[in-house]
Amino acid sequence: MRVNIHRNGVFSLMTTLSVSSLAQSLGEVPPDNIIFGHSEVMQAVRSRLGKVAAANVPVLITGESGTGKDIVARLIHGLSPWKTGPYVKVNCPAIPGTLLESELFGYERGAFTGAVGSKPGRVELAHRGTLFLDEISELDPSLQSKLLQLLQDGQFCRIGAQEDKKVEVRVVCATNRQLEAEIESGTFRQDLYYRINVVNIRMPALRERRGDIEDLCSYFLEYYNRKFNCRARPLSNEVLAVLQKYHWPGNIRELENLIKRYVILGHEEVITNDMVAREPDFFNQEISLDGPISLKKLTRQCVRELERKVILKVLQQHHWNRKQSARTLGISYRALLYKIRDAGLPSNRALRLRQAEKNNSGNNSNSTSGAAAD
């Protein structure tokens, strides 16, 4: 990994982020062009990340689930002067509230029933490194006050101890919630919010960076082909068009799981069938009231998406027989062909080619097994 240090001491990411070097210290991390893509919103993330990495200040990473907040937290650590120190992650929702305090701050012998010895907490283990608190909004108010003390003076107290301990630790937090709303509801401390939000990095949803979907698909396809020893072919243009129009509520994590399933099962119908099952209800669409609303544009979009969904379901019902589908829909064969192209659905020719490829691969495997039996 190459890091450029400007005269003012600020780190910036170079155009090439080495996968192998980051993998040694942080586990497997995608390359630079996959993490940040080409969209303006992700280039803004990249710029801010490069500036904040060198400064020992708390960072709050916000964004929907599956947008890559964990990877950005690891990059902050890997690009910082404390990258040789430990990187300790705490998944706050995964640890029950009754155990989270002891996990975070540790305990002394006899502090509670079952404490037969002393144990350091995650905060202590992250000394001279980075402590990543994922889903910080899940912390109980009592733990929020102890975390506030840690951020204020670098001190904490083990459960059952009489004296405070002092640590040097970089705190990075992440959440998929609106902490301002949590403050208003009384579930999150306002003073803690200002402590952890010295620098904010917002991770955009995948639907805000649709131009990166094709590169993400290629990366996951190559990665899981190698991992599972498979030979799934690159996605067709028709399927890529379907992915471009999808709303991606699960963001990059959902896309990764979809490609993983395609690699294992080996046919694109896995993707198109899942897209139909997950498409949103366009008659219950969220409408932003922050600005003017184009009723004509909104109605046209809903009709278009609903029409595409109906056509795809009918085609699947008739096993992609377009003549039968046209009769069922009560439209001409030519009109159906136009609507299939307009909706970005797979053409009949693409389906035949894929079926032939599957048949050939099946025949090859049968002949190979037969030769082995001989």
Order of alpha helices (4+ residues) and beta strands (2+ residues): beta-beta-alpha-alpha-alpha-beta-alpha-beta-alpha-alpha-beta-alpha-beta-beta-beta-alpha-alpha-beta-alpha-alpha-alpha-alpha-alpha-alpha-alpha-alpha
